[in-house]
Amino acid sequence: MTTTRFAPSPTGYIHVGNLRTALMNYLIARKAGGTFILRIDDTDPERSKEEYVDAIKQDLEWLGLHWDKVERQSDRLDRYAEAADKLREMGRFYEAFETPTELDLKRKKQLNMGKPPVYDRAALNLSDAEKDALRAERGNGVWRFKLDHERIEWNDGILGDISIDAASVSDPVLIRGDGQVLYTIASVVDDTEMGVTDVVRGSDHVTNTATQIQIIEALGGNCPRFAHHSLLTGPQGEALSKRLGTLALRDLREQGVQPMALLSLMARLGSSDPVELRSDMAELIEGFDVNRFGAAPTKFDVQDLFPLTAKHLQSLPLADVADAVTDAGVPAELAEPFWAMARENITTLADLKGWWELCRDGAEPLIADEDREFIAEAIALLPDGPFDGETWGTWTKAVKEATGRKGKGLFMPLRKALTGMERGPEMAALLPLLQVIRARG
């Protein structure tokens, strides 16, 4: 059975880059009728916060990305310890004691000699006595996985055939000196034991994937199918990584972005398919194919979310936005005609408040000097209320007959006088909602 996972670290809020990974894994699982796991990667006790765990769940629920089960790495430390012991017994795990400064000097020396800056495995030559002396002096060392120096190959779902020479990669540190288990081994153990069949993540993980494949094989596991999506850039191709903190999902929600607008964009961005607003999750699942995504950096512009949000809102019935209409102050008896008027003229639900204030309080009239007599005559011809969808047509016909004005010269001055704006909703729908005019009628 197809099993995927989204594995955020609870050290901050989910941003659009995280969402891309979560959504792809979710859609793969749902399209195959499989399992989607939310795995909280909380092995770092200092940086992991419970408030971020809650926030991650809230953001996913807001988007409708419902998981089948939750796993927490902090509950599985004994499993990682067992895997580490197994690797030690196999001679694939060794302790190293170099300080960051010593490692940096080694890298610089290798680069100066024209060699790849990889760890030189000096720790493998230490005697037991030397190790004991280093532990006494520096504390416990880090634990590195000893790579087999051969080519590591796999067919990537997005990048195609990948081949990496393990000799060009440093033996990865899997456990820190303070005992903290790092992502590389924890993820391998989890993916193996949880039966994860497909892993989609960012292209910055490609080298990490190569080392993980050897660790999986050493532990006797089955390698999942890997796919590495492109990284997001800003609209001008600039690095987005420094701005991701301002693109948290909760910030986008606060700005009024609708879930289906965000999902529709992220489910197609970087693929050969055009971005099209989808009405529900089923449509996204139906049309998703990870193989249609490309390797090139993908431009993301937050402004693209707002036209999609506006289009989505236009499609919604009152029942779906009733709370927002009520929160804007609209009386229940006017909610239906108000939404019918406003839905075509808002970008986000926050715009409803401004339209209701116009309806309730009126606006400062925009009347050109040459139109003052015309407006006065027109207002005098306004029929008695109550107004309905026919009132605007009846009134403007009477004004046309009385004044001889027609077309733009008739309609624009009336719109500006009643709304203070040159453009906006259909006046036939807006006029019955203008409370000041209703009172006058």
C-alpha positions in Angstrom: 0.0 0.0 0.0 1.2 3.5 -0.8 2.4 5.3 2.3 3.7 8.9 2.4 4.7 11.2 5.2 5.1 14.9 5.9 7.8 15.4 8.5 8.1 18.9 9.8 10.3 20.0 12.7 8.3 21.9 15.3 10.8 24.7 15.5 8.6 27.3 13.7 5.5 27.8 11.6 4.9 26.0 8.3 5.6 28.2 5.3 4.9 27.8 1.6 8.0 25.8 1.0 6.9 23.2 3.6 3.4 23.2 2.2 4.7 22.2 -1.2 6.3 19.1 0.3 3.3 18.3 2.4 0.8 18.7 -0.4 2.7 16.5 -2.9 3.0 13.7 -0.4 -0.7 14.1 0.6 -1.9 14.0 -3.0 0.2 10.9 -3.8 -1.2 9.0 -0.8 -4.8 10.0 -1.5 -4.7 9.3 -5.2 -3.5 5.8 -4.5 -6.0 5.3 -1.6 -3.0 5.0 0.7 -1.9 6.4 4.1 -0.6 9.9 4.8 1.5 10.1 8.0 2.1 13.4 9.9 5.5 12.7 11.5 6.7 15.3 14.0 10.5 15.4 13.8 11.1 16.6 17.4 14.5 15.0 18.3 15.9 18.5 19.1 14.6 19.1 22.6 15.9 22.7 22.8 14.3 24.0 19.6 11.2 21.9 19.4 8.1 23.6 20.9 4.7 22.2 21.6 3.1 25.4 20.4 4.6 24.7 17.0 3.2 21.2 17.0 -0.2 22.6 17.6 0.3 25.3 14.9 1.4 22.7 12.3 -1.8 20.7 12.9 -4.0 23.8 12.8 -2.5 24.9 9.5 -2.9 21.5 7.9 -6.5 21.3 9.1 -7.2 24.7 7.7 -6.0 23.5 4.3 -7.9 20.2 4.6 -4.8 18.1 4.6 -6.0 15.5 7.0 -3.5 12.9 8.2 -4.2 9.2 8.9 -2.0 9.0 11.9 0.6 11.1 13.9 4.0 9.9 14.8 6.6 11.7 17.0 10.2 11.0 16.8 10.7 11.8 20.5 8.6 8.7 21.3 10.9 6.5 19.2 14.4 7.2 20.5 14.8 3.6 21.6 14.3 2.5 18.0 17.1 4.8 16.8 19.4 3.5 19.6 18.8 -0.1 18.4 19.6 0.9 14.8 22.8 2.6 16.0 23.9 -0.5 17.9 23.2 -2.6 14.8 25.4 -0.3 12.6 28.2 -0.5 15.3 28.1 -4.3 15.2 28.4 -4.2 11.4 31.5 -1.9 11.6 29.6 0.9 9.8 29.4 3.3 12.7 32.4 5.1 14.2 33.1 7.8 16.8 35.0 10.9 15.7 36.3 13.8 17.9 37.3 16.7 15.7 36.2 20.1 16.7 34.4 22.4 14.2 37.6 24.4 13.9 39.7 21.3 13.1 37.2 20.2 10.5 37.2 23.6 8.9 41.0 23.6 8.6 40.9 20.2 7.0 38.3 21.3 4.4 40.4 24.4 3.6 43.5 22.3 3.2 41.7 19.8 0.8 40.3 22.7 -1.3 43.7 24.2 -1.6 45.0 20.9 -2.9 42.2 20.6 -5.4 40.5 17.8 -3.5 36.8 17.5 -2.6 36.3 18.8 1.0 35.1 15.5 2.5 35.9 14.0 6.0 39.2 12.1 5.8 38.2 9.3 8.2 41.1 10.1 10.5 39.0 8.8 13.4 39.1 5.3 12.0 42.9 5.2 12.9 42.4 6.1 16.6 43.4 3.4 19.1 41.1 2.7 22.1 43.5 4.5 24.3 43.5 7.6 22.1 39.7 7.6 22.0 39.6 7.4 25.8 42.0 10.3 26.1 39.9 12.4 23.6 36.7 11.6 25.5 38.4 12.7 28.8 39.5 15.9 27.1 36.6 16.8 24.9 33.6 14.7 25.9 31.8 12.2 23.7 32.4 12.4 20.0 30.0 12.3 17.1 29.0 9.1 15.5 29.5 8.9 11.7 28.1 6.3 9.2 30.9 4.7 7.1 29.8 5.0 3.5 30.8 2.3 1.0 32.8 4.3 -1.6 30.7 3.3 -4.6 28.2 5.0 -6.9 24.7 5.4 -5.4 22.0 5.4 -8.0 18.3 5.8 -8.1 15.6 6.9 -10.5 14.1 10.1 -9.1 10.4 10.8 -9.7 11.2 14.4 -10.8 14.9 14.6 -11.5 15.2 11.3 -13.4 18.3 9.0 -13.1 20.6 10.2 -10.3 24.1 8.9 -9.7 26.3 10.1 -6.9 29.8 8.9 -6.0 29.8 8.2 -2.3 33.5 9.0 -2.2 32.6 12.6 -2.9 30.5 12.8 0.2 31.6 13.0 3.8 30.5 10.1 6.1 27.4 11.7 7.6 27.1 12.4 11.3 24.1 10.5 12.7 24.4 11.2 16.4 25.9 14.3 18.0 28.3 14.4 20.9 25.5 15.3 23.3 23.6 12.2 22.2 21.0 14.0 20.0 19.9 11.7 17.1 20.0 13.6 13.8 17.4 13.6 11.0 19.4 11.3 8.7 19.2 8.1 10.8 15.9 8.9 12.5 14.2 9.4 9.1 15.6 6.2 7.8 14.4 4.1 10.7 11.0 5.7 10.6 10.5 5.3 6.9 11.6 1.7 7.1 9.5 0.7 10.1 6.4 2.7 9.0 6.4 1.2 5.5 6.9 4.6 3.7 6.8 3.8 0.0 7.2 7.3 -1.5 9.2 10.3 -0.3 8.9 13.7 -2.0 11.1 16.5 -0.6 13.1 19.5 -1.8 16.1 19.1 -4.1 18.4 20.3 -1.4 18.0 16.8 0.0 19.5 15.0 -3.0 22.9 14.3 -1.3 21.2 13.4 1.9 19.1 10.9 0.0 22.2 9.2 -1.4 23.6 8.6 2.1 20.2 7.5 3.4 19.9 4.9 0.7 23.1 3.2 2.0 21.9 3.4 5.6 18.6 1.8 4.6 20.4 -1.0 2.8 22.7 -1.5 5.7 19.8 -1.9 8.0 18.0 -4.3 5.7 15.2 -2.0 4.7 13.4 -1.3 1.5 14.2 2.0 -0.3 11.1 4.2 -1.0 10.6 5.9 -4.3 12.2 9.3 -4.0 11.3 12.5 -5.9 13.0 15.8 -5.3 11.0 18.9 -6.2 12.6 22.2 -7.2 13.1 25.0 -4.6 11.0 28.1 -4.7 12.4 31.5 -5.6 10.9 34.9 -5.5 9.1 36.4 -8.6 12.3 37.8 -10.0 14.2 34.5 -9.4 15.7 35.7 -6.1 16.4 33.3 -3.3 13.2 32.9 -1.3 14.8 31.1 1.7 15.4 34.4 3.6 11.8 35.5 3.1 10.1 32.2 4.1 9.6 33.5 7.6 7.2 36.1 6.2 5.4 33.5 4.1 4.1 31.4 6.9 0.7 29.8 6.2 -0.9 31.6 9.2 0.2 34.9 7.8 -1.3 34.1 4.4 -4.5 33.1 6.2 -4.5 36.4 8.1 -4.2 38.2 4.8 -7.4 36.5 3.6 -6.0 33.9 1.3 -8.5 31.0 0.8 -7.3 27.4 1.2 -8.4 26.3 -2.3 -6.5 29.3 -3.9 -3.3 28.3 -2.1 -3.7 24.6 -2.8 -4.6 25.1 -6.5 -1.4 27.2 -7.0 0.9 24.9 -5.0 -0.4 21.7 -6.6 0.6 23.0 -10.1 3.4 25.4 -9.6 6.6 24.1 -11.2 4.8 21.5 -13.3 3.9 21.3 -17.0 0.3 21.9 -16.2 -1.3 25.4 -16.0 -2.4 26.8 -12.7 -6.1 26.6 -12.6 -8.5 27.2 -9.6 -10.0 23.9 -8.5 -13.2 23.7 -6.6 -12.3 21.0 -4.2 -9.6 18.6 -3.0 -11.0 15.7 -5.2 -10.2 17.7 -8.3 -6.6 18.3 -7.1 -6.1 14.6 -6.3 -7.5 13.5 -9.7 -5.2 15.7 -11.7 -2.0 15.3 -9.7 1.1 13.6 -11.2 4.5 14.1 -9.5 6.3 13.2 -12.8 4.9 16.3 -14.4 7.1 18.6 -12.3 10.4 20.0 -13.4 13.8 20.4 -11.8 14.3 24.2 -12.6 13.9 26.6 -9.7 10.2 27.6 -9.4 9.1 31.2 -9.1 6.5 32.0 -6.4 4.7 35.3 -6.2 2.4 35.7 -3.2 0.4 38.2 -5.2 -0.8 35.3 -7.5 -2.8 34.0 -4.6 -5.2 37.0 -4.5 -6.8 36.7 -8.0 -7.3 33.0 -7.2 -8.9 33.8 -3.9 -11.2 36.3 -5.5 -12.3 33.8 -8.1 -12.9 31.2 -5.5 -15.0 33.5 -3.4 -17.2 34.3 -6.4 -18.1 30.7 -6.7 -19.3 30.3 -3.1 -22.9 30.3 -1.9 -23.9 32.5 1.1 -23.9 29.5 3.4 -20.1 29.1 3.0 -19.4 32.7 4.0 -22.4 33.4 6.3 -20.1 34.0 9.3 -18.0 36.5 7.4 -21.1 38.4 6.2 -22.5 38.5 9.7 -19.1 39.7 11.1 -19.1 42.5 8.6 -22.3 43.8 10.3 -24.8 42.9 7.6 -28.4 42.2 9.0 -29.7 38.7 8.4 -32.5 39.9 6.2 -30.1 41.6 3.8 -27.4 38.9 3.8 -28.5 37.1 0.6 -28.8 40.2 -1.6 -25.7 41.7 0.0 -23.5 38.7 -0.8 -24.9 38.5 -4.3 -23.8 42.1 -4.8 -20.5 41.9 -3.0 -19.1 38.6 -4.2 -18.0 39.9 -7.6 -16.3 42.9 -6.0 -14.0 41.6 -3.3 -10.6 40.1 -3.2 -10.8 38.7 0.3 -13.6 38.4 2.8 -12.1 41.3 4.7 -13.4 43.5 1.9 -17.0 42.8 2.9 -16.8 45.3 5.8 -16.0 48.2 3.5 -18.9 47.4 1.2 -21.4 47.1 4.1 -20.1 50.5 5.5 -20.9 52.0 2.1 -24.4 50.4 2.1 -25.1 51.4 5.7 -23.6 54.9 5.9 -23.4 56.0 2.3 -20.4 57.7 0.8 -19.3 61.3 0.1 -20.8 62.0 -3.3 -18.6 62.6 -6.3 -20.4 65.3 -8.3 -18.8 67.4 -11.0 -20.0 71.0 -11.2 -21.6 70.5 -14.6 -23.6 67.6 -13.2 -25.1 69.3 -10.1 -28.4 70.3 -11.6 -28.7 66.9 -13.3 -28.2 65.0 -10.0 -30.7 67.2 -8.2 -33.3 66.5 -10.9 -32.5 62.8 -10.9 -32.8 62.5 -7.1 -36.2 64.2 -7.3 -37.3 61.5 -9.7 -36.2 58.6 -7.4 -39.3 56.5 -6.9 -40.6 55.7 -3.4 -39.3 52.5 -1.7 -39.0 49.8 -1.0 -36.3 49.3 -3.7 -35.7 46.1 -5.5 -33.7 44.8 -8.5 -36.0 46.7 -10.9 -35.7 50.1 -9.3 -32.4 51.1 -10.9 -33.7 50.4 -14.4 -37.1 52.2 -13.7 -35.4 55.2 -12.3 -32.7 55.7 -14.9 -35.3 55.3 -17.6 -37.3 58.1 -16.0 -34.2 60.3 -15.7 -33.3 59.7 -19.3 -36.7 60.8 -20.5 -36.7 63.9 -18.3 -33.1 65.0 -19.0 -32.2 63.5 -22.4 -29.0 62.0 -21.0 -28.0 58.5 -22.0 -25.2 56.0 -21.9 -22.1 56.9 -19.8 -23.3 60.5 -19.4 -26.4 59.2 -17.6 -25.1 56.3 -15.6 -21.6 57.4 -14.4 -22.7 60.7 -12.7 -25.5 58.7 -10.8 -23.0 56.0 -9.7 -20.5 58.6 -8.5 -23.2 60.5 -6.7 -24.6 57.5 -4.9 -21.3 55.6 -4.2 -18.5 58.1 -4.4 -16.8 55.6 -6.9 -16.4 55.4 -10.6 -16.7 51.7 -10.7 -18.1 48.9 -8.6 -21.0 46.5 -8.4 -24.0 46.5 -10.7 -26.1 49.4 -9.5 -29.3 47.4 -9.9 -28.0 45.1 -7.1 -26.4 47.8 -5.0 -29.3 50.4 -5.0 -31.7 48.3 -2.9 -28.9 47.9 -0.2 -28.1 51.6 0.2 -29.6 52.4 3.5 -29.5 56.2 3.3 -31.2 56.1 -0.1 -33.7 53.5 1.2 -34.6 55.9 4.1 -35.0 58.8 1.6 -37.2 56.5 -0.5 
